[in-house]
């Protein structure tokens, strides 16, 4: 009966979790870390390969060493493709597994089914946990927590009946968890807390699985030898945690904020306020956002004072009441301790706090509520009804709030609009919202948000770079150049800025200036592939073909790319080396079979060699990829006309004119073909259209003159 009740509870927990989160299956990727973790990560996009697996274990990409997280994302990509749906589903399934495991662990080691059910339900439904589940890039949260729960379950089994195999299972689960996210470094301390309550292993006279009513002694009143053995038992865990912490410190070295930018005082005061804020948001989850800006030294004094008082009073209460209610000490230390790695004393990133940081720590506070409320109500006649009613109402409220909160993750635009509505001076939200709007084609609105971000922080490189890029897209090239110049002042070594500034200059026709910019960028970034490639393209445009070939060769040796192969092919074709050009176009097509430009230029190389069938095949492929490719339509018509296929040539010349009605050369070609076919009136009409566009066009005048001579000759007796 007890087992069937537990199965039903696990089923209920799964159902209510699905009810809240099922909507995520229709959500997209966000532009906040999802590109870094999935959509723009070439190793993840390759799926599970020997190279990608090796990369997962050796990289510190995203300022973390978490190979299991990378492998998990790669497996999703390998099995299900690039759709966000399955990535979201996997996060949801992991969250359900974590919920069920939390219930199993607590109910097993406390024998208290309903308090355990409450903790698991609140864990599943709390809005503070939405970020960890609905955000694909936070796979590391839900995956590492799976191993956290498995470690506790294995430890509970070991505590019930110690043995080497059971102990090694605990160590293995813990090690795997650290490979998913280093947040588990505090788990050895939590295991010691479990020894104190509910496992009660601090007193050797009690059985490991004893779940009798609370003892009256404080932590440490048991046998010192037993306490020492429990600590000694955790030594391998502490060693693994220390190794993980070291690896994380090395990986995050570039992301850790120096004291010069964020003072120690600001870090400590923000930590105090964050501890108190998480507690407040647990009871009243209002104003949740994907990013909370760090206020630094401008944090209001009253917030610091209130946080200090709240934490001090809570700690004093726990110390006073914890002698008889051990779960108070365990729950409070669980909350305080597991937040230490992410509370901000060692600050990584620009956030003051983050909802995802509560995914594990909140469990400590939920344990306090689940066991303390029944204790308080123990004297009431209808305590079970009262407790059930309160728990039910709170869970329904959490369910409603979470359902609404999940909805904000539908798209990047909704997510960051929400963040801006509940926070102020949010540079990250303005910048990411601008990026999302620009992707949707709302460039003007995007520019407004990039400017708002720069009003908050004028020296922010990402916001200024995005602003310059979108100004350039709108054709406001002079403004874009000003911002790129400012970026070079902020960071003279940034290769992306040199590339972007050079491209804007080239687009304005200032090729010589663009070349100077590219070469300046190469002085500080001699291995940058785009700089070599773009420099080669600029040199090619001004006719310095040998130098262009040299730059393309350097770029291809470092990183073979389709665009560079195409440009190299063009350069070689200009030198008359058509066979080599064909090889380079072929390499470009191997890397990007859907490159219409590569197929078009391959056709050009064959046409120059009078290989008309091969040329026509290249042009046809380019047109199949890009149906309105005017140059490909025109050149295909040329190849067909040289093969004597005039009817087909006239068709493709006509299509090219439809796409580019102002191209006088194509109209002349069409007119010539029509004339050769004997369609004199249609030919004359096309020549006249050319003269309307360009009145002095000599070829059109000659064509009309030829037509008049033909008519005169035909009219002569």
Secondary structure, 3 states (H helix, E strand, C coil): CHHHHHHHHHHHHHHHHHHHHHHHHHCCCCCCCHHHHHHCCHHHHCCCCHHHHHHHHHCCHHHCCCHHHHHHHHHHHHHHCCCHHHHHHHHHHHHHHHHHHHHHHHHHHHCCHHHHHHHHHHHHHCHHHHHHHHCHHHHHHHHHHHHHHHHHHHHHHHHHCCCHHHHHHHHHHHHHHHCCCHHHHHHHHHHHHHHHCCCCCCCCCCCCCCCCCCCCCCCCCCCHHHHHHHHHHCHHHHHHHHHHHHHHHHHCCCCECCCCCCCHHHHHHHHHHHHHHHHHHHHCCCCCCCCCECCHHHCCHHHHHHHHHHHHHHHHHHHHHCCCCHHHHHHHHHHHHHCHHHCCCCCECCECCCHHHHHHHHHHHHHHHHHHHHHHHHHCCCHHHHHHHHHHHHHHHHHHHHHHHHHHHHCHHHHHHHHHHHCCCCHHHHHHHHHHHHHCCCHHHHHHHHHHHHHHCCCCHHHHHHHHHHHHHCCCHHHHHHHHHHHHHHCCCCHHHHHHHHHHHHHCCCHHHHHHHHHHHHHHCCCCHHHHHHHHHHHHHCCCHHHHHHHHHHHHHHCCCHHHHHHHHHHHHHCCCHHHHHHHHHHHHHHCCCCHHHHHHHHHHHHHCCCHHHHHHHHHHHHHHCCCCHHHHHHHHHHHHHCCCHHHHHHHHHHHHHHCCCCHHHHHHHHHHHHHCCCHHHHHHHHHHHHHHCCCCHHHHHHHHHHHHHHHHHHCC
